[in-house]
Amino acid sequence: MIADGEAELSPDSSPRSHRPELDDGPGDFADQIAVNWNIVHRSDEQYVAVPLATAYHQRACASFARGDLGVALADVQRARELDDFPPYRTTLAAVLDASNRGSEARAVIAAALADWSSPEAWDVPPEEERGRAHAMRGAFALRDGDLELAESELRRAFELHPTAAYAHHLGAVLYARDDLEAAREVESRAVELQSDDPRYRWALAVTLHDLGRVNEAFVHARAAVSRDAAYRERMLRRFGRP
């Protein structure tokens, strides 16, 4: 798909339009179809560029998962050249951060969130994608030691897209801020959302133990051990019993 798409975009080729014919019907109806298909003001070339960008982004994600950061970076940058689709920015930030280019990653996320919150913004991504961007910015802030910003961003991420992972990370920030009751609340949500993950069980067990709710903590600690024996040593150190 990538090879064929690049060939169609080359100067020596004649791009084929995938645009539906809009000139035969009433003007209002044609305009509405154009809006629904998101094809207003698009050239014929963009009907090749947009799916080609999607292919590059998919390959970038696969390369990133394998740890092939050079290919991932080149592909996601090419995807953005072809179509500056909002999710590509978040992927670019993730690849830059993994490539030890943290300041660039932070700049990409900050610019994306600023653009999406602008009153003039028209290409605002869905809540799931905005949650991903806020979560990433929260992770950067946590790494930088800015716990206030980390809490704010992770709360926003969880509001937009309530996942166990976001609740877990928010709990870690609240625990670091010594707000144990708030940490317990969101860690409980993480367990509710994904009860079979031992990381979430253990985090809740630690917070409950620190709150003096030892019996409740022990239940979650044992649940963590039942799913991952690596937690057994931690449980022995904290509870003194298996």
Secondary structure, 3 states (H helix, E strand, C coil): CHHHHHHHHCCCCCCCCCCCCCCCCCHHHHHHHHHHCCCCCCCCCHHHHHHHHHHHHHHHHHHHHHCCHHHHHHHHHHHHHHCCCHHHHHHHHHHHHHCCCHHHHHHHHHHHHHHHCCCCCCCCCCHHHHHHHHHHHHHHHHHHCCHHHHHHHHHHHHHHCCCHHHHHHHHHHHHHCCCHHHHHHHHHHHHHHCCCCHHHHHHHHHHHHHCCCHHHHHHHHHHHHHHCHHHHHHHHHHHCCC
